[in-house]
Amino acid sequence: MKLFGLLSLVFCLWPLIGCSVITEGAKGVLGVSTKILEDGRKDAFRKIFDYDLSTTYGKVKEVLKISGCYIYAKSKDKSMIAVYVSESNTTPVGIFFTAVNRDATLVEISSPSPYAKELMTKQIIKGVMKGKSDAQEKTNSK
């Protein structure tokens, strides 16, 4: 009888508190919430890359895979990727993308861990710029 009462209460309150609150709470319990990363954007490392949004997103995603990060959430709609530093290190890091213009994208790297944020920033900058610096060297040597 108590279970029936609890279920009835949940169904009655569901429309009042909304799905997003329950969904975010469930994600937090499961360890996959991105809220802490979104809230930390104000303290994020920022870098503008000279690529359009789609290209930058793809390059960063490739760097993350090569780096051994575990991508646990991604959303092209929100223009973000959330990762754990590795499969064994579950420190969350969020990478957010904002188109500055047609040929430039702002990348923000957020994490509750200053170490993880710095580590991922270095890896992303080095990885994304690798192809660009190689092409610039070839152009400059001609």
ZABAMAR-670080 format. One record per residue: x, y, z of N, C-alpha, C, O in turn; residue in three letters; chain. Coordinates in Angstrom, 1 decimal, padded with zeros to 4 digits. Example, Ala and Ser with C-alpha at 12.3 -4.5 7.8 and 13.67 -1.06 7.14 Angstrom:
# ZABAMAR-670080
@npx 013.2&npy -005.7&npz 007.8&capx 012.3&capy -004.5&capz 007.8&cpx 013.2&cpy -003.3&cpz 007.8&opx 014.2&opy -003.3&opz 008.5&residuo Ala&cadena A
@npx 012.8&npy -002.2&npz 007.1&capx 013.7&capy -001.1&capz 007.1&cpx 012.9&cpy 000.0&cpz 007.9&opx 013.4&opy 001.1&opz 008.0&residuo Ser&cadena A
***
This chain:
# ZABAMAR-670080
@npx 000.8&npy -001.2&npz 000.0&capx 000.0&capy 000.0&capz 000.0&cpx 000.9&cpy 001.3&cpz 000.0&opx 000.5&opy 002.2&opz -000.7&residuo Met&cadena A
@npx 002.0&npy 001.2&npz 000.7&capx 002.9&capy 002.4&capz 000.8&cpx 003.5&cpy 002.7&cpz -000.6&opx 003.6&opy 003.8&opz -001.0&residuo Lys&cadena A
@npx 003.8&npy 001.6&npz -001.4&capx 004.4&capy 001.7&capz -002.7&cpx 003.4&cpy 002.4&cpz -003.6&opx 003.7&opy 003.3&opz -004.4&residuo Leu&cadena A
@npx 002.1&npy 002.0&npz -003.5&capx 001.1&capy 002.6&capz -004.3&cpx 000.9&cpy 004.1&cpz -004.0&opx 000.8&opy 004.9&opz -005.0&residuo Phe&cadena A
@npx 001.0&npy 004.4&npz -002.8&capx 000.9&capy 005.8&capz -002.4&cpx 002.1&cpy 006.6&cpz -002.9&opx 001.9&opy 007.8&opz -003.4&residuo Gly&cadena A
@npx 003.3&npy 006.1&npz -002.9&capx 004.5&capy 006.7&capz -003.4&cpx 004.4&cpy 006.9&cpz -004.9&opx 004.7&opy 008.0&opz -005.4&residuo Leu&cadena A
@npx 004.0&npy 005.9&npz -005.6&capx 003.8&capy 006.0&capz -007.0&cpx 002.8&cpy 007.0&cpz -007.4&opx 002.9&opy 007.8&opz -008.4&residuo Leu&cadena A
@npx 001.7&npy 007.0&npz -006.7&capx 000.6&capy 008.0&capz -006.9&cpx 001.1&cpy 009.4&cpz -006.8&opx 000.8&opy 010.3&opz -007.5&residuo Ser&cadena A
@npx 001.9&npy 009.7&npz -005.7&capx 002.5&capy 011.0&capz -005.4&cpx 003.4&cpy 011.4&cpz -006.6&opx 003.4&opy 012.5&opz -007.0&residuo Leu&cadena A
@npx 004.3&npy 010.5&npz -007.0&capx 005.2&capy 010.8&capz -008.1&cpx 004.4&cpy 011.2&cpz -009.4&opx 004.7&opy 012.2&opz -010.0&residuo Val&cadena A
@npx 003.4&npy 010.4&npz -009.7&capx 002.6&capy 010.7&capz -010.9&cpx 001.9&cpy 012.0&cpz -010.8&opx 001.7&opy 012.7&opz -011.8&residuo Phe&cadena A
@npx 001.4&npy 012.4&npz -009.6&capx 000.7&capy 013.7&capz -009.4&cpx 001.7&cpy 014.8&cpz -009.5&opx 001.4&opy 015.9&opz -010.0&residuo Cys&cadena A
@npx 002.9&npy 014.7&npz -008.9&capx 003.9&capy 015.8&capz -008.9&cpx 004.7&cpy 015.9&cpz -010.2&opx 005.2&opy 017.0&opz -010.5&residuo Leu&cadena A
@npx 004.7&npy 014.9&npz -011.0&capx 005.5&capy 014.9&capz -012.3&cpx 005.2&cpy 016.1&cpz -013.1&opx 006.2&opy 016.8&opz -013.5&residuo Trp&cadena A
@npx 004.0&npy 016.4&npz -013.4&capx 003.8&capy 017.6&capz -014.3&cpx 004.2&cpy 018.9&cpz -013.6&opx 004.5&opy 019.9&opz -014.3&residuo Pro&cadena A
@npx 004.2&npy 019.0&npz -012.3&capx 004.5&capy 020.2&capz -011.6&cpx 006.1&cpy 020.4&cpz -011.6&opx 006.5&opy 021.6&opz -011.7&residuo Leu&cadena A
@npx 006.8&npy 019.4&npz -011.4&capx 008.3&capy 019.6&capz -011.3&cpx 009.0&cpy 019.4&cpz -012.6&opx 010.1&opy 019.9&opz -012.8&residuo Ile&cadena A
@npx 008.4&npy 018.8&npz -013.6&capx 008.9&capy 018.7&capz -014.9&cpx 009.9&cpy 017.6&cpz -015.1&opx 010.5&opy 017.1&opz -014.2&residuo Gly&cadena A
@npx 010.0&npy 017.2&npz -016.3&capx 010.8&capy 016.1&capz -016.7&cpx 012.3&cpy 016.4&cpz -016.6&opx 013.1&opy 015.6&opz -016.2&residuo Cys&cadena A
@npx 012.6&npy 017.7&npz -016.9&capx 014.1&capy 018.0&capz -016.9&cpx 014.7&cpy 017.9&cpz -015.6&opx 015.9&opy 017.5&opz -015.4&residuo Ser&cadena A
@npx 014.0&npy 018.3&npz -014.5&capx 014.5&capy 018.2&capz -013.2&cpx 014.7&cpy 016.7&cpz -012.8&opx 015.8&opy 016.4&opz -012.3&residuo Val&cadena A
@npx 013.8&npy 015.9&npz -013.1&capx 013.9&capy 014.5&capz -012.8&cpx 015.0&cpy 013.9&cpz -013.6&opx 015.8&opy 013.1&opz -013.2&residuo Ile&cadena A
@npx 015.1&npy 014.2&npz -014.9&capx 016.1&capy 013.7&capz -015.8&cpx 017.5&cpy 014.1&cpz -015.4&opx 018.4&opy 013.3&opz -015.3&residuo Thr&cadena A
@npx 017.7&npy 015.4&npz -015.1&capx 019.0&capy 015.8&capz -014.6&cpx 019.4&cpy 015.2&cpz -013.3&opx 020.5&opy 014.8&opz -013.1&residuo Glu&cadena A
@npx 018.4&npy 015.0&npz -012.4&capx 018.7&capy 014.3&capz -011.1&cpx 019.1&cpy 012.9&cpz -011.4&opx 020.0&opy 012.4&opz -010.7&residuo Gly&cadena A
@npx 018.4&npy 012.2&npz -012.3&capx 018.7&capy 010.8&capz -012.6&cpx 020.1&cpy 010.7&cpz -013.2&opx 020.9&opy 009.8&opz -012.9&residuo Ala&cadena A
@npx 020.4&npy 011.7&npz -014.1&capx 021.8&capy 011.7&capz -014.7&cpx 022.8&cpy 011.9&cpz -013.6&opx 023.9&opy 011.3&opz -013.7&residuo Lys&cadena A
@npx 022.6&npy 012.7&npz -012.7&capx 023.5&capy 013.0&capz -011.6&cpx 023.8&cpy 011.7&cpz -010.8&opx 024.9&opy 011.4&opz -010.4&residuo Gly&cadena A
@npx 022.7&npy 011.0&npz -010.5&capx 022.8&capy 009.7&capz -009.8&cpx 023.6&cpy 008.7&cpz -010.6&opx 024.4&opy 008.0&opz -010.0&residuo Val&cadena A
@npx 023.4&npy 008.7&npz -011.9&capx 024.1&capy 007.8&capz -012.7&cpx 025.6&cpy 008.3&cpz -013.1&opx 026.3&opy 007.5&opz -013.6&residuo Leu&cadena A
@npx 025.9&npy 009.5&npz -012.7&capx 027.2&capy 010.0&capz -012.9&cpx 027.4&cpy 010.6&cpz -014.3&opx 028.6&opy 010.7&opz -014.8&residuo Gly&cadena A
@npx 026.4&npy 010.9&npz -015.1&capx 026.6&capy 011.4&capz -016.5&cpx 026.0&cpy 012.8&cpz -016.7&opx 025.9&opy 013.2&opz -017.8&residuo Val&cadena A
@npx 025.8&npy 013.5&npz -015.6&capx 025.2&capy 014.9&capz -015.8&cpx 026.3&cpy 015.8&cpz -016.3&opx 027.5&opy 015.6&opz -016.0&residuo Ser&cadena A
@npx 025.9&npy 016.7&npz -017.1&capx 026.8&capy 017.7&capz -017.6&cpx 026.6&cpy 019.1&cpz -017.0&opx 027.2&opy 020.1&opz -017.4&residuo Thr&cadena A
@npx 025.7&npy 019.2&npz -016.0&capx 025.4&capy 020.4&capz -015.4&cpx 026.6&cpy 021.1&cpz -014.7&opx 026.8&opy 022.3&opz -014.9&residuo Lys&cadena A
@npx 027.4&npy 020.4&npz -014.0&capx 028.6&capy 020.9&capz -013.4&cpx 029.6&cpy 021.5&cpz -014.4&opx 030.2&opy 022.5&opz -014.2&residuo Ile&cadena A
@npx 029.6&npy 020.9&npz -015.6&capx 030.5&capy 021.4&capz -016.7&cpx 029.9&cpy 022.7&cpz -017.3&opx 030.6&opy 023.6&opz -017.6&residuo Leu&cadena A
@npx 028.6&npy 022.7&npz -017.5&capx 027.9&capy 023.9&capz -018.0&cpx 028.0&cpy 025.1&cpz -017.0&opx 028.3&opy 026.2&opz -017.4&residuo Glu&cadena A
@npx 027.9&npy 024.8&npz -015.7&capx 028.0&capy 025.8&capz -014.7&cpx 029.4&cpy 026.3&cpz -014.6&opx 029.6&opy 027.5&opz -014.3&residuo Asp&cadena A
@npx 030.4&npy 025.5&npz -014.9&capx 031.8&capy 025.9&capz -014.9&cpx 032.3&cpy 026.7&cpz -016.1&opx 033.5&opy 027.0&opz -016.1&residuo Gly&cadena A
@npx 031.5&npy 026.9&npz -017.1&capx 031.9&capy 027.6&capz -018.3&cpx 032.5&cpy 029.0&cpz -018.0&opx 033.3&opy 029.5&opz -018.7&residuo Arg&cadena A
@npx 032.0&npy 029.6&npz -016.9&capx 032.5&capy 031.0&capz -016.6&cpx 034.0&cpy 031.0&cpz -016.3&opx 034.6&opy 032.0&opz -016.4&residuo Lys&cadena A
@npx 034.5&npy 029.8&npz -015.8&capx 035.9&capy 029.7&capz -015.5&cpx 036.7&cpy 028.9&cpz -016.5&opx 037.8&opy 028.4&opz -016.3&residuo Asp&cadena A
@npx 036.1&npy 028.6&npz -017.7&capx 036.7&capy 027.8&capz -018.7&cpx 037.9&cpy 028.4&cpz -019.4&opx 038.0&opy 029.6&opz -019.5&residuo Ala&cadena A
@npx 038.8&npy 027.5&npz -019.8&capx 039.8&capy 028.0&capz -020.7&cpx 039.2&cpy 028.2&cpz -022.1&opx 038.3&opy 027.5&opz -022.5&residuo Phe&cadena A
@npx 039.6&npy 029.3&npz -022.8&capx 039.0&capy 029.6&capz -024.1&cpx 040.1&cpy 029.8&cpz -025.1&opx 041.2&opy 030.3&opz -024.9&residuo Arg&cadena A
@npx 039.7&npy 029.3&npz -026.3&capx 040.6&capy 029.4&capz -027.5&cpx 039.8&cpy 029.5&cpz -028.7&opx 038.8&opy 028.7&opz -028.9&residuo Lys&cadena A
@npx 040.1&npy 030.4&npz -029.6&capx 039.4&capy 030.5&capz -030.9&cpx 040.3&cpy 029.8&cpz -031.9&opx 041.5&opy 030.1&opz -032.1&residuo Ile&cadena A
@npx 039.7&npy 028.9&npz -032.7&capx 040.3&capy 028.2&capz -033.8&cpx 039.8&cpy 028.7&cpz -035.1&opx 038.7&opy 029.1&opz -035.2&residuo Phe&cadena A
@npx 040.7&npy 028.8&npz -036.1&capx 040.4&capy 029.3&capz -037.4&cpx 039.8&cpy 028.2&cpz -038.3&opx 040.2&opy 028.0&opz -039.4&residuo Asp&cadena A
@npx 038.7&npy 027.6&npz -037.8&capx 037.9&capy 026.6&capz -038.5&cpx 036.5&cpy 026.9&cpz -038.3&opx 036.1&opy 027.4&opz -037.2&residuo Tyr&cadena A
@npx 035.6&npy 026.4&npz -039.2&capx 034.2&capy 026.6&capz -039.0&cpx 033.8&cpy 025.6&cpz -037.8&opx 034.6&opy 024.8&opz -037.4&residuo Asp&cadena A
@npx 032.6&npy 025.8&npz -037.3&capx 032.1&capy 025.0&capz -036.2&cpx 032.2&cpy 023.5&cpz -036.4&opx 032.6&opy 022.8&opz -035.5&residuo Leu&cadena A
@npx 031.7&npy 023.1&npz -037.5&capx 031.6&capy 021.6&capz -037.8&cpx 033.0&cpy 021.0&cpz -037.9&opx 033.3&opy 019.9&opz -037.4&residuo Ser&cadena A
@npx 033.9&npy 021.7&npz -038.5&capx 035.3&capy 021.2&capz -038.7&cpx 036.0&cpy 021.2&cpz -037.3&opx 036.7&opy 020.2&opz -037.0&residuo Thr&cadena A
@npx 035.8&npy 022.2&npz -036.5&capx 036.4&capy 022.3&capz -035.2&cpx 035.9&cpy 021.2&cpz -034.3&opx 036.6&opy 020.5&opz -033.6&residuo Thr&cadena A
@npx 034.6&npy 021.0&npz -034.3&capx 033.9&capy 019.9&capz -033.6&cpx 034.5&cpy 018.5&cpz -033.9&opx 034.9&opy 017.7&opz -033.1&residuo Tyr&cadena A
@npx 034.7&npy 018.3&npz -035.2&capx 035.2&capy 017.0&capz -035.7&cpx 036.7&cpy 016.8&cpz -035.3&opx 037.1&opy 015.8&opz -034.9&residuo Gly&cadena A
@npx 037.5&npy 017.9&npz -035.4&capx 038.9&capy 017.8&capz -035.0&cpx 039.0&cpy 017.6&cpz -033.5&opx 039.9&opy 016.7&opz -033.1&residuo Lys&cadena A
@npx 038.3&npy 018.3&npz -032.7&capx 038.4&capy 018.1&capz -031.3&cpx 037.9&cpy 016.7&cpz -030.9&opx 038.5&opy 016.0&opz -030.1&residuo Val&cadena A
@npx 036.9&npy 016.2&npz -031.5&capx 036.4&capy 014.8&capz -031.3&cpx 037.5&cpy 013.8&cpz -031.6&opx 037.6&opy 012.8&opz -030.8&residuo Lys&cadena A
@npx 038.2&npy 014.0&npz -032.7&capx 039.2&capy 013.1&capz -033.1&cpx 040.4&cpy 013.1&cpz -032.1&opx 040.9&opy 012.1&opz -031.7&residuo Glu&cadena A
@npx 040.8&npy 014.4&npz -031.6&capx 041.8&capy 014.5&capz -030.6&cpx 041.4&cpy 013.8&cpz -029.3&opx 042.3&opy 013.1&opz -028.7&residuo Val&cadena A
@npx 040.2&npy 013.9&npz -028.9&capx 039.7&capy 013.2&capz -027.7&cpx 039.8&cpy 011.7&cpz -027.8&opx 040.2&opy 011.0&opz -026.9&residuo Leu&cadena A
@npx 039.5&npy 011.2&npz -029.0&capx 039.6&capy 009.7&capz -029.2&cpx 041.0&cpy 009.3&cpz -029.1&opx 041.3&opy 008.3&opz -028.5&residuo Lys&cadena A
@npx 041.9&npy 010.0&npz -029.8&capx 043.3&capy 009.6&capz -029.9&cpx 043.9&cpy 009.7&cpz -028.5&opx 044.8&opy 008.9&opz -028.1&residuo Ile&cadena A
@npx 043.5&npy 010.7&npz -027.7&capx 044.0&capy 010.9&capz -026.3&cpx 043.6&cpy 009.9&cpz -025.3&opx 044.1&opy 009.8&opz -024.2&residuo Ser&cadena A
@npx 042.6&npy 009.0&npz -025.7&capx 042.1&capy 008.0&capz -024.8&cpx 041.1&cpy 008.4&cpz -023.9&opx 040.8&opy 007.7&opz -022.9&residuo Gly&cadena A
@npx 040.4&npy 009.6&npz -024.2&capx 039.3&capy 010.0&capz -023.3&cpx 038.1&cpy 009.2&cpz -023.6&opx 038.0&opy 008.5&opz -024.6&residuo Cys&cadena A
@npx 037.2&npy 009.2&npz -022.6&capx 036.0&capy 008.4&capz -022.7&cpx 034.9&cpy 009.5&cpz -022.9&opx 034.6&opy 010.2&opz -022.0&residuo Tyr&cadena A
@npx 034.3&npy 009.5&npz -024.1&capx 033.2&capy 010.5&capz -024.4&cpx 031.9&cpy 009.9&cpz -023.8&opx 031.5&opy 008.8&opz -024.2&residuo Ile&cadena A
@npx 031.4&npy 010.6&npz -022.8&capx 030.1&capy 010.1&capz -022.2&cpx 028.9&cpy 010.8&cpz -022.6&opx 027.8&opy 010.4&opz -022.3&residuo Tyr&cadena A
@npx 029.1&npy 012.0&npz -023.2&capx 027.9&capy 012.7&capz -023.7&cpx 028.4&cpy 013.7&cpz -024.8&opx 029.5&opy 014.2&opz -024.7&residuo Ala&cadena A
@npx 027.5&npy 013.8&npz -025.8&capx 027.8&capy 014.7&capz -026.9&cpx 026.5&cpy 015.2&cpz -027.5&opx 025.5&opy 014.5&opz -027.5&residuo Lys&cadena A
@npx 026.5&npy 016.4&npz -027.9&capx 025.3&capy 017.0&capz -028.4&cpx 025.7&cpy 018.1&cpz -029.4&opx 026.2&opy 019.1&opz -029.1&residuo Ser&cadena A
@npx 025.3&npy 017.8&npz -030.7&capx 025.6&capy 018.9&capz -031.7&cpx 024.6&cpy 020.0&cpz -031.5&opx 025.0&opy 021.2&opz -031.8&residuo Lys&cadena A
@npx 023.4&npy 019.7&npz -030.9&capx 022.5&capy 020.8&capz -030.7&cpx 023.0&cpy 021.8&cpz -029.6&opx 022.9&opy 023.0&opz -029.8&residuo Asp&cadena A
@npx 023.6&npy 021.3&npz -028.6&capx 024.2&capy 022.1&capz -027.5&cpx 025.6&cpy 022.5&cpz -027.9&opx 026.2&opy 023.3&opz -027.2&residuo Lys&cadena A
@npx 026.1&npy 021.9&npz -029.0&capx 027.5&capy 022.2&capz -029.4&cpx 028.5&cpy 021.9&cpz -028.2&opx 029.3&opy 022.8&opz -027.8&residuo Ser&cadena A
@npx 028.4&npy 020.7&npz -027.7&capx 029.3&capy 020.3&capz -026.6&cpx 029.6&cpy 018.8&cpz -026.6&opx 028.9&opy 018.0&opz -027.2&residuo Met&cadena A
@npx 030.8&npy 018.5&npz -026.0&capx 031.2&capy 017.1&capz -025.8&cpx 031.6&cpy 017.1&cpz -024.4&opx 032.4&opy 017.9&opz -023.9&residuo Ile&cadena A
@npx 031.2&npy 016.0&npz -023.7&capx 031.6&capy 015.8&capz -022.3&cpx 032.4&cpy 014.5&cpz -022.2&opx 032.0&opy 013.5&opz -022.8&residuo Ala&cadena A
@npx 033.5&npy 014.6&npz -021.6&capx 034.4&capy 013.4&capz -021.5&cpx 034.9&cpy 013.1&cpz -020.1&opx 034.8&opy 014.0&opz -019.2&residuo Val&cadena A
@npx 035.3&npy 011.9&npz -019.9&capx 036.2&capy 011.6&capz -018.7&cpx 037.6&cpy 011.6&cpz -019.2&opx 037.8&opy 011.2&opz -020.4&residuo Tyr&cadena A
@npx 038.5&npy 012.0&npz -018.4&capx 039.9&capy 012.1&capz -018.8&cpx 040.4&cpy 010.8&cpz -019.4&opx 041.1&opy 010.8&opz -020.4&residuo Val&cadena A
@npx 040.0&npy 009.7&npz -018.8&capx 040.3&capy 008.4&capz -019.4&cpx 039.2&cpy 007.4&cpz -018.9&opx 038.4&opy 007.8&opz -018.1&residuo Ser&cadena A
@npx 039.3&npy 006.2&npz -019.3&capx 038.3&capy 005.2&capz -018.8&cpx 038.5&cpy 004.9&cpz -017.3&opx 037.5&opy 004.6&opz -016.6&residuo Glu&cadena A
@npx 039.7&npy 005.1&npz -016.8&capx 040.0&capy 004.9&capz -015.4&cpx 039.9&cpy 006.1&cpz -014.5&opx 039.7&opy 006.1&opz -013.3&residuo Ser&cadena A
@npx 040.1&npy 007.3&npz -015.2&capx 040.0&capy 008.6&capz -014.5&cpx 038.7&cpy 009.3&cpz -014.9&opx 038.6&opy 009.8&opz -016.0&residuo Asn&cadena A
@npx 037.7&npy 009.2&npz -014.0&capx 036.4&capy 009.8&capz -014.4&cpx 036.2&cpy 011.2&cpz -014.0&opx 035.1&opy 011.6&opz -013.6&residuo Thr&cadena A
@npx 037.3&npy 012.0&npz -014.1&capx 037.2&capy 013.4&capz -013.9&cpx 036.5&cpy 014.0&cpz -015.1&opx 037.0&opy 013.8&opz -016.2&residuo Thr&cadena A
@npx 035.4&npy 014.7&npz -015.0&capx 034.6&capy 015.2&capz -016.1&cpx 035.3&cpy 016.4&cpz -016.7&opx 035.7&opy 017.3&opz -016.0&residuo Pro&cadena A
@npx 035.2&npy 016.5&npz -018.0&capx 035.7&capy 017.7&capz -018.7&cpx 034.6&cpy 018.0&cpz -019.8&opx 034.2&opy 017.1&opz -020.5&residuo Val&cadena A
@npx 034.2&npy 019.3&npz -019.9&capx 033.3&capy 019.6&capz -021.0&cpx 033.9&cpy 020.5&cpz -022.0&opx 034.7&opy 021.4&opz -021.6&residuo Gly&cadena A
@npx 033.7&npy 020.3&npz -023.3&capx 034.2&capy 021.1&capz -024.3&cpx 033.0&cpy 021.7&cpz -025.1&opx 032.1&opy 021.0&opz -025.5&residuo Ile&cadena A
@npx 032.9&npy 023.0&npz -025.1&capx 031.8&capy 023.7&capz -025.7&cpx 032.2&cpy 024.5&cpz -026.9&opx 033.3&opy 025.1&opz -026.9&residuo Phe&cadena A
@npx 031.4&npy 024.5&npz -027.9&capx 031.7&capy 025.2&capz -029.2&cpx 030.8&cpy 026.3&cpz -029.5&opx 029.5&opy 026.1&opz -029.4&residuo Phe&cadena A
@npx 031.3&npy 027.4&npz -029.9&capx 030.4&capy 028.6&capz -030.3&cpx 031.0&cpy 029.2&cpz -031.6&opx 032.2&opy 029.5&opz -031.6&residuo Thr&cadena A
@npx 030.2&npy 029.3&npz -032.6&capx 030.7&capy 029.9&capz -033.9&cpx 030.9&cpy 031.4&cpz -033.6&opx 030.0&opy 032.1&opz -033.2&residuo Ala&cadena A
@npx 032.1&npy 031.8&npz -033.9&capx 032.4&capy 033.3&capz -033.8&cpx 032.0&cpy 033.9&cpz -035.1&opx 031.4&opy 035.0&opz -035.1&residuo Val&cadena A
@npx 032.3&npy 033.3&npz -036.2&capx 031.9&capy 033.7&capz -037.5&cpx 032.0&cpy 032.4&cpz -038.4&opx 032.1&opy 031.3&opz -037.9&residuo Asn&cadena A
@npx 031.9&npy 032.6&npz -039.7&capx 031.9&capy 031.4&capz -040.6&cpx 033.1&cpy 030.6&cpz -040.6&opx 033.1&opy 029.4&opz -040.8&residuo Arg&cadena A
@npx 034.3&npy 031.3&npz -040.3&capx 035.6&capy 030.6&capz -040.3&cpx 036.3&cpy 030.6&cpz -039.0&opx 037.5&opy 030.3&opz -038.9&residuo Asp&cadena A
@npx 035.6&npy 030.8&npz -037.9&capx 036.2&capy 030.8&capz -036.6&cpx 035.3&cpy 030.2&cpz -035.5&opx 034.1&opy 030.5&opz -035.5&residuo Ala&cadena A
@npx 035.8&npy 029.4&npz -034.6&capx 035.0&capy 028.8&capz -033.5&cpx 035.7&cpy 029.0&cpz -032.2&opx 036.9&opy 028.7&opz -032.0&residuo Thr&cadena A
@npx 034.9&npy 029.5&npz -031.2&capx 035.4&capy 029.6&capz -029.8&cpx 035.2&cpy 028.2&cpz -029.2&opx 034.1&opy 027.6&opz -029.2&residuo Leu&cadena A
@npx 036.2&npy 027.7&npz -028.6&capx 036.2&capy 026.4&capz -027.8&cpx 036.4&cpy 026.8&cpz -026.4&opx 037.4&opy 027.4&opz -026.0&residuo Val&cadena A
@npx 035.5&npy 026.3&npz -025.5&capx 035.6&capy 026.5&capz -024.1&cpx 035.8&cpy 025.2&cpz -023.4&opx 035.0&opy 024.2&opz -023.7&residuo Glu&cadena A
@npx 036.8&npy 025.0&npz -022.5&capx 037.1&capy 023.8&capz -021.8&cpx 036.8&cpy 024.0&cpz -020.4&opx 037.5&opy 024.8&opz -019.7&residuo Ile&cadena A
@npx 035.9&npy 023.2&npz -019.8&capx 035.4&capy 023.4&capz -018.5&cpx 035.6&cpy 022.1&cpz -017.7&opx 035.4&opy 021.0&opz -018.2&residuo Ser&cadena A
@npx 036.0&npy 022.2&npz -016.4&capx 036.1&capy 021.0&capz -015.5&cpx 036.2&cpy 021.5&cpz -014.1&opx 036.7&opy 022.6&opz -013.8&residuo Ser&cadena A
@npx 035.6&npy 020.7&npz -013.2&capx 035.8&capy 021.1&capz -011.8&cpx 037.2&cpy 020.9&cpz -011.3&opx 037.6&opy 021.4&opz -010.3&residuo Pro&cadena A
@npx 038.0&npy 020.2&npz -012.1&capx 039.4&capy 019.9&capz -011.8&cpx 040.3&cpy 020.8&cpz -012.6&opx 040.4&opy 020.7&opz -013.8&residuo Ser&cadena A
@npx 041.1&npy 021.7&npz -012.0&capx 042.0&capy 022.6&capz -012.7&cpx 043.0&cpy 021.8&cpz -013.5&opx 043.4&opy 022.1&opz -014.6&residuo Pro&cadena A
@npx 043.5&npy 020.7&npz -012.9&capx 044.5&capy 019.8&capz -013.6&cpx 043.9&cpy 019.2&cpz -014.9&opx 044.5&opy 019.3&opz -015.9&residuo Tyr&cadena A
@npx 042.7&npy 018.7&npz -014.8&capx 042.1&capy 018.1&capz -016.0&cpx 041.8&cpy 019.1&cpz -017.0&opx 041.9&opy 018.8&opz -018.2&residuo Ala&cadena A
@npx 041.3&npy 020.3&npz -016.6&capx 041.0&capy 021.4&capz -017.5&cpx 042.3&cpy 021.8&cpz -018.3&opx 042.3&opy 022.0&opz -019.5&residuo Lys&cadena A
@npx 043.4&npy 021.9&npz -017.6&capx 044.7&capy 022.3&capz -018.2&cpx 045.2&cpy 021.2&cpz -019.1&opx 045.7&opy 021.5&opz -020.2&residuo Glu&cadena A
@npx 045.1&npy 020.0&npz -018.7&capx 045.6&capy 018.8&capz -019.5&cpx 044.8&cpy 018.7&cpz -020.8&opx 045.4&opy 018.6&opz -021.8&residuo Leu&cadena A
@npx 043.5&npy 018.8&npz -020.7&capx 042.7&capy 018.7&capz -021.9&cpx 042.9&cpy 019.9&cpz -022.8&opx 042.9&opy 019.7&opz -024.1&residuo Met&cadena A
@npx 043.1&npy 021.1&npz -022.3&capx 043.3&capy 022.3&capz -023.1&cpx 044.6&cpy 022.1&cpz -023.9&opx 044.6&opy 022.4&opz -025.1&residuo Thr&cadena A
@npx 045.6&npy 021.6&npz -023.3&capx 046.9&capy 021.4&capz -024.0&cpx 046.8&cpy 020.4&cpz -025.1&opx 047.2&opy 020.6&opz -026.2&residuo Lys&cadena A
@npx 046.1&npy 019.3&npz -024.8&capx 045.9&capy 018.2&capz -025.8&cpx 045.1&cpy 018.7&cpz -026.9&opx 045.4&opy 018.4&opz -028.1&residuo Gln&cadena A
@npx 044.0&npy 019.4&npz -026.7&capx 043.1&capy 019.9&capz -027.7&cpx 043.9&cpy 020.9&cpz -028.6&opx 043.8&opy 020.8&opz -029.8&residuo Ile&cadena A
@npx 044.5&npy 021.9&npz -028.0&capx 045.2&capy 022.9&capz -028.8&cpx 046.3&cpy 022.3&cpz -029.6&opx 046.4&opy 022.6&opz -030.8&residuo Ile&cadena A
@npx 047.1&npy 021.4&npz -029.1&capx 048.1&capy 020.7&capz -029.8&cpx 047.6&cpy 019.9&cpz -030.9&opx 048.1&opy 020.0&opz -032.1&residuo Lys&cadena A
@npx 046.5&npy 019.1&npz -030.6&capx 045.9&capy 018.2&capz -031.7&cpx 045.2&cpy 019.0&cpz -032.8&opx 045.4&opy 018.6&opz -033.9&residuo Gly&cadena A
@npx 044.5&npy 020.0&npz -032.4&capx 043.7&capy 020.7&capz -033.5&cpx 044.7&cpy 021.5&cpz -034.3&opx 044.5&opy 021.7&opz -035.5&residuo Val&cadena A
@npx 045.7&npy 022.1&npz -033.7&capx 046.6&capy 023.0&capz -034.4&cpx 047.7&cpy 022.2&cpz -035.2&opx 048.4&opy 022.8&opz -036.1&residuo Met&cadena A
@npx 047.8&npy 020.9&npz -035.0&capx 048.9&capy 020.1&capz -035.6&cpx 048.8&cpy 020.2&cpz -037.1&opx 049.8&opy 020.5&opz -037.8&residuo Lys&cadena A
@npx 047.7&npy 019.9&npz -037.7&capx 047.5&capy 019.9&capz -039.1&cpx 047.7&cpy 021.3&cpz -039.7&opx 048.2&opy 021.5&opz -040.8&residuo Gly&cadena A
@npx 047.2&npy 022.3&npz -038.9&capx 047.3&capy 023.7&capz -039.4&cpx 048.8&cpy 024.2&cpz -039.4&opx 049.2&opy 024.8&opz -040.4&residuo Lys&cadena A
@npx 049.6&npy 023.8&npz -038.4&capx 051.0&capy 024.3&capz -038.3&cpx 051.8&cpy 023.6&cpz -039.4&opx 052.7&opy 024.2&opz -039.9&residuo Ser&cadena A
@npx 051.5&npy 022.3&npz -039.7&capx 052.2&capy 021.6&capz -040.7&cpx 051.9&cpy 022.2&cpz -042.1&opx 052.9&opy 022.4&opz -042.9&residuo Asp&cadena A
@npx 050.7&npy 022.6&npz -042.4&capx 050.3&capy 023.3&capz -043.6&cpx 051.0&cpy 024.6&cpz -043.7&opx 051.4&opy 025.0&opz -044.8&residuo Ala&cadena A
@npx 051.0&npy 025.4&npz -042.6&capx 051.7&capy 026.7&capz -042.6&cpx 053.2&cpy 026.6&cpz -042.9&opx 053.7&opy 027.4&opz -043.6&residuo Gln&cadena A
@npx 053.8&npy 025.6&npz -042.3&capx 055.2&capy 025.4&capz -042.5&cpx 055.5&cpy 025.1&cpz -044.0&opx 056.5&opy 025.6&opz -044.6&residuo Glu&cadena A
@npx 054.7&npy 024.3&npz -044.6&capx 054.9&capy 024.0&capz -046.1&cpx 054.7&cpy 025.2&cpz -046.9&opx 055.5&opy 025.4&opz -047.9&residuo Lys&cadena A
@npx 053.7&npy 026.0&npz -046.6&capx 053.5&capy 027.3&capz -047.3&cpx 054.6&cpy 028.2&cpz -047.1&opx 055.1&opy 028.9&opz -048.1&residuo Thr&cadena A
@npx 055.1&npy 028.4&npz -045.9&capx 056.2&capy 029.3&capz -045.6&cpx 057.5&cpy 028.9&cpz -046.2&opx 058.4&opy 029.7&opz -046.5&residuo Asn&cadena A
@npx 057.7&npy 027.6&npz -046.4&capx 059.0&capy 027.1&capz -047.0&cpx 059.1&cpy 027.3&cpz -048.5&opx 060.2&opy 027.1&opz -049.0&residuo Ser&cadena A
@npx 058.0&npy 027.6&npz -049.1&capx 058.0&capy 027.7&capz -050.6&cpx 058.5&cpy 029.1&cpz -051.0&opx 058.6&opy 029.4&opz -052.2&residuo Lys&cadena A
***
